[in-house]
Amino acid sequence: MNKSLKISVVTPSYNQSQFIESTIISVISQDYDNVEYIIIDGGSDDGTMEIIEKYADKISYYVSERDNGQTHAIKKGFDRASGDILCWLNSDDILEPHTLSAIADYFALYPERDFVYGNATWIDGTGKTLYRRREIPFVRWLWYYAYNYIPQPSAFWRRNIYEAVGGIDENFSLAMDTDLFSRMSNKVKIYHLPRFMSQFRVHGQQRSTVQRKKLEAEAQKIMDREFRRHVSHIEKSIGGFLARSIRIIVRTLIYRSR
């Protein structure tokens, strides 16, 4: 096992006491020692801090103070992070066992690669598995039109590419991962490792569900920027249908042979 690469994991948190303990345990129980775990809490008042403090000796840094939202919290965490490899894990998601050791080995084996993502298991609020989503390799056209199929908690990248694109953009409060990954894909090739790396939790209080229209507006802004023109609703509908269909075919062909 390679142990020379430090991995920084940032968890933004706000009033997630029902989930955050599982998140913390999934990080501190990894079989990789060279980990910097940073939790940025936005001033929770629901018992979250008591849970965080319970594991204080296993957390590299934590703070609880008012901030400007999730993206600001993530940025604060990355600004403090000192790792060679970066990622963020929301306070309702979970890392699969052995994920960080696999990531360290991957980047040590491929020093020329800067970004990799894996698969994710979708779970509900109780932790019950909804489905295990096997992803396909990154293809920009498919990714833009189908949807952002890079599962954010299963995505890892080198510090240099994060800094090269200017880091996470606070102008995006919901599609901040799509924006960041889009800008990174303009600089480096994005790779897929067909391994389940995280559990992505779906629940009623999820911001991307509650604020769906805002998420769609931010996604539209990203597409218009990257295509350097306005992408119409009709084009998105037709392109989306084709992209989703191709994605299903590609996924079937890839995983049928395994």
ZICORSUL-V750986 format. One record per run of one state. SS is the DSSP state (~ for helix, > for strand, _ for the rest). FROM is the first residue (numbers start at 1). TO is the last residue. If there is no record, write none. Layout:
BEGIN
ss->SS from->FROM to->TO
ss->SS from->FROM to->TO
END
This chain:
BEGIN
ss->_ from->1 to->6
ss->> from->7 to->13
ss->_ from->14 to->19
ss->~ from->20 to->28
ss->_ from->29 to->34
ss->> from->35 to->41
ss->_ from->42 to->47
ss->~ from->48 to->54
ss->_ from->55 to->55
ss->~ from->56 to->58
ss->_ from->59 to->60
ss->> from->61 to->64
ss->_ from->65 to->69
ss->~ from->70 to->80
ss->_ from->81 to->84
ss->> from->85 to->88
ss->_ from->89 to->93
ss->> from->94 to->95
ss->_ from->96 to->98
ss->~ from->99 to->109
ss->_ from->110 to->114
ss->> from->115 to->123
ss->_ from->124 to->128
ss->> from->129 to->133
ss->_ from->134 to->139
ss->~ from->140 to->146
ss->_ from->147 to->151
ss->~ from->152 to->154
ss->> from->155 to->158
ss->~ from->159 to->164
ss->_ from->165 to->175
ss->~ from->176 to->185
ss->_ from->186 to->190
ss->> from->191 to->201
ss->_ from->202 to->206
ss->~ from->207 to->210
ss->_ from->211 to->211
ss->~ from->212 to->227
ss->_ from->228 to->232
ss->~ from->233 to->256
ss->_ from->257 to->258
END
